[in-house]
C-alpha cells in the first residue's frame, strides 16, 4: 500500500530529500513524503482507489508533475521521476566559459569480444565555451585533448592504443573539436555540430548535449554543467586495426561511444589554485 517512486536527475543521480506531494482530483493533499538519501520514496499510507496527481519538488530543480492511478490495492507506483535543474531550459549566461578538467571527464566505451565493454578516458584536455548573447545557436565550443593521455586501467593496452595501430600519438598528438553551430533539440537539450580532428582525419561530428544547470561554487565563481554523448566509427578516422577471433568475432568493436561530463567556469580562465 502507499506510494513508491525514484527521484533522479537527468544524468541519473539520486535527488536526496526531494518532497513528493500527492493530491486528489479536488486538489486536496492526501500524502506528503520525503525521498531518502538514495532518492527513493516508500510511503505505506493507504490511498483510496482513483486518480491522483503526483508533484515532486526539490531545491534547485524545476517541479515535476504526473498523474497516477491507484488500484484496489491502495498502491501508487510513480516509477522514476526525472527532475531538471532550475533554469535548465536555457543555456548559461552569455560570454566565455572555461572547461575545468579537474571536475570534468572525457570517456569512451568500446565493445570487447562482443560481450562486454572496455572503458577508457583521456586525462589531459582543455576547452572553452562561448555562449552567444543574442542568438544561442551561434555559440561556440573548442576543445583539445592530448591523445597520449588515454587511460583504460591497463598499461599494455594503453601502449597499444597509443601506437600506429590506433591513435598513433607520435604523429597525431592532439585530438581537436571545433563547433560549427548549435541547434535546439528539446527543452534543455541541444545538438552541437562540429568538426572532430582525430588520427589525422577531420570529419563532422554532432554531440547530443544536455545542459544540467548553473550554480555558484565555493570559491566565488559560477559553474555550468553539461553532459554530451556521441558515437564514432573507427574506420571513419582511418583506425582499421582489428583482431578477429576464431569464432569470427572482432576483439574490439568498430564503434566507440563517447561520453563527456563537463563543468565549465564562467570567465576566460580557470581561477588560480
C-alpha positions in Angstrom: 0.0 0.0 0.0 1.0 3.7 -0.4 3.4 5.3 -2.8 6.7 4.3 -4.3 9.0 6.4 -6.5 12.6 7.0 -7.5 13.8 10.6 -8.0 16.7 11.2 -10.3 18.5 13.9 -12.2 18.7 13.8 -16.0 22.1 12.2 -15.7 21.0 9.5 -13.3 22.0 10.8 -9.9 19.6 10.4 -6.9 17.9 13.6 -5.7 18.0 13.1 -2.0 15.3 14.6 0.2 13.1 15.6 -2.7 9.5 16.2 -1.5 6.6 14.2 -3.1 3.1 15.5 -2.7 0.0 13.6 -3.8 -3.3 15.4 -4.4 -6.7 14.0 -5.3 -8.8 15.3 -8.2 -10.2 18.1 -6.0 -6.7 19.4 -5.3 -6.7 18.2 -1.7 -3.3 16.9 -0.4 -3.6 13.3 0.7 0.0 12.3 1.1 3.4 14.0 1.6 6.6 12.1 1.7 10.4 12.8 1.5 12.9 10.9 -0.6 15.8 9.2 1.3 19.5 9.6 0.5 19.1 7.3 -2.4 16.3 9.3 -4.0 13.7 6.6 -3.1 10.2 7.2 -1.7 8.4 4.4 0.1 5.4 5.6 2.0 2.9 3.0 3.3 -0.1 5.3 3.7 -3.0 3.6 2.0 -4.7 5.5 -0.8 -8.3 5.2 -1.9 -8.6 3.9 -5.4 -8.9 6.6 -8.0 -6.9 9.2 -10.0 -4.3 11.4 -8.3 -1.6 14.0 -9.2 2.0 13.4 -8.0 4.1 16.6 -7.6 7.8 16.3 -6.9 9.8 19.3 -5.8 13.5 19.8 -4.7 15.6 22.8 -4.0 17.5 23.8 -7.2 15.2 21.8 -9.5 12.1 22.6 -11.6 9.0 20.9 -10.2 7.6 17.8 -12.0 4.0 16.7 -12.0 2.4 13.5 -13.3 -0.8 11.5 -13.0 -1.1 8.3 -11.1 -3.9 5.8 -10.8 -4.4 3.9 -7.5 -6.0 0.5 -7.9 -7.9 -1.6 -5.3 -4.5 -2.5 -3.8 -4.3 1.1 -2.4 -0.8 1.4 -4.0 0.5 4.0 -6.4 3.8 3.4 -8.3 5.2 6.6 -9.7 8.3 4.9 -11.2 11.3 7.1 -11.9 10.7 10.8 -11.8 13.4 12.9 -13.6 14.0 16.4 -12.4 15.6 19.1 -14.5 17.9 21.8 -12.9 16.1 25.1 -12.2 16.6 27.3 -15.3 17.7 24.3 -17.4 15.5 25.3 -20.3 18.1 27.9 -21.3 21.9 27.9 -21.8 24.2 29.5 -19.3 24.6 33.3 -19.2 26.4 34.7 -22.3 30.1 35.1 -22.5 33.2 33.0 -22.2 33.4 29.8 -20.1 36.4 27.7 -19.4 36.3 23.9 -19.0 37.6 22.7 -15.6 39.5 19.4 -16.3 39.7 18.6 -12.6 35.9 18.3 -12.4 35.2 17.0 -16.0 35.7 13.7 -17.8 36.2 12.7 -21.4 35.5 9.0 -21.7 35.0 6.4 -24.4 33.5 2.9 -24.4 34.2 0.1 -26.9 32.8 -3.4 -27.1 35.2 -6.2 -26.3 34.9 -9.7 -27.6 31.3 -9.0 -28.5 30.1 -9.5 -24.9 31.5 -6.8 -22.7 32.8 -3.2 -22.7 36.2 -1.6 -22.3 36.1 1.8 -20.7 38.8 4.4 -21.2 39.3 8.1 -20.5 41.6 11.0 -21.5 43.2 12.6 -18.5 44.6 15.7 -20.2 42.4 18.1 -22.1 41.3 21.7 -22.2 38.3 23.5 -23.7 36.4 26.8 -24.0 32.7 27.6 -24.5 31.4 30.9 -25.8 27.7 31.5 -25.2 26.4 34.0 -27.8 24.5 36.9 -26.3 21.7 37.3 -28.8 21.4 34.0 -30.7 22.5 30.9 -28.7 22.7 28.9 -31.9 25.8 30.9 -32.7 27.5 29.8 -29.5 30.9 28.1 -29.9 32.8 25.2 -28.4 36.5 24.3 -28.8 38.5 21.5 -27.2 41.9 20.0 -27.4 42.7 16.5 -26.0 46.2 15.1 -25.6 45.9 11.7 -27.3 48.7 10.1 -25.3 46.7 10.7 -22.0 44.5 7.7 -22.8 43.9 5.6 -19.7 42.0 2.3 -19.7 43.5 0.9 -16.5 45.8 -1.5 -18.3 49.3 -0.3 -19.2 49.9 -2.8 -22.0 46.5 -2.0 -23.6 47.2 1.8 -23.3 50.6 1.4 -25.0 48.9 -0.4 -27.9 46.2 2.3 -28.2 49.0 4.9 -28.4 50.7 3.0 -31.2 50.2 3.3 -35.0 47.5 0.7 -34.9 45.2 3.1 -33.2 45.8 6.7 -32.1 49.4 7.0 -33.4 50.1 9.6 -30.8 53.6 10.4 -32.0 52.3 11.6 -35.4 49.0 12.9 -34.1 49.5 14.2 -30.6 46.2 16.2 -30.4 42.5 15.4 -30.8 40.6 18.6 -31.6 37.0 19.6 -31.7 35.6 22.9 -33.1 31.9 23.5 -33.3 30.3 24.9 -36.4 26.8 25.5 -34.9 24.3 24.7 -32.2 20.6 23.7 -32.7 17.9 23.1 -30.1 16.7 19.5 -29.8 14.4 19.8 -26.8 13.6 21.9 -23.7 17.1 21.6 -22.3 18.8 19.5 -25.0 20.9 20.7 -27.8 22.8 19.4 -30.8 26.3 20.7 -31.2 27.5 20.5 -34.8 31.3 20.5 -35.3 34.5 19.1 -36.8 36.5 16.4 -35.0 40.1 16.1 -35.8 41.4 12.6 -34.9 44.2 10.5 -36.2 45.0 13.0 -38.9 41.4 12.9 -40.2 38.8 15.7 -39.8 35.1 14.8 -40.0 31.8 16.4 -39.0 30.6 15.0 -35.6 27.4 16.0 -33.7 27.2 16.0 -29.9 23.9 15.3 -28.1 24.1 17.8 -25.3 22.1 18.2 -22.1 22.5 21.3 -20.1 22.3 20.4 -16.4 22.2 23.9 -14.9 24.3 26.7 -13.4 25.3 27.5 -9.9 27.8 29.2 -7.6 30.9 27.3 -6.4 32.6 27.5 -3.0 35.4 29.7 -4.5 33.2 32.6 -5.5 32.8 31.6 -9.1 29.9 30.4 -11.3 29.8 27.0 -12.9 27.8 25.4 -15.6 27.4 21.6 -16.1 26.8 19.7 -19.3 26.6 16.1 -20.4 27.3 15.2 -24.0 27.4 11.9 -26.0 28.1 10.8 -29.5 29.2 7.6 -31.4 32.2 7.3 -33.7 33.2 4.7 -36.1 36.9 3.9 -36.0 37.2 3.4 -39.8 35.9 6.9 -40.4 39.2 8.1 -38.8 41.4 5.6 -40.5 41.8 3.3 -37.5 41.2 0.0 -39.2 43.2 -2.3 -36.9 41.3 -5.3 -35.6 41.9 -8.9 -34.5 39.3 -11.4 -35.5 38.9 -14.4 -33.3 38.3 -17.9 -34.5 34.6 -17.5 -34.0 34.6 -14.6 -36.4 34.0 -12.1 -33.5 36.1 -8.9 -33.6 38.3 -8.5 -30.4 37.5 -4.7 -30.3 34.3 -3.2 -31.7 34.4 -0.8 -34.5 32.0 1.7 -32.8 33.0 3.9 -29.9 30.6 5.6 -27.6 31.9 8.9 -26.3 30.6 10.3 -23.0 31.5 13.8 -21.8 30.7 15.2 -18.4 31.8 18.8 -18.3 32.0 21.5 -15.7 32.8 25.0 -17.0 33.8 28.1 -15.0 32.5 31.4 -16.1 35.3 33.5 -17.5 38.2 33.3 -19.9 40.4 31.3 -17.5 40.3 29.0 -14.5 40.7 30.5 -11.1 44.2 30.3 -9.6 44.8 27.2 -7.5 
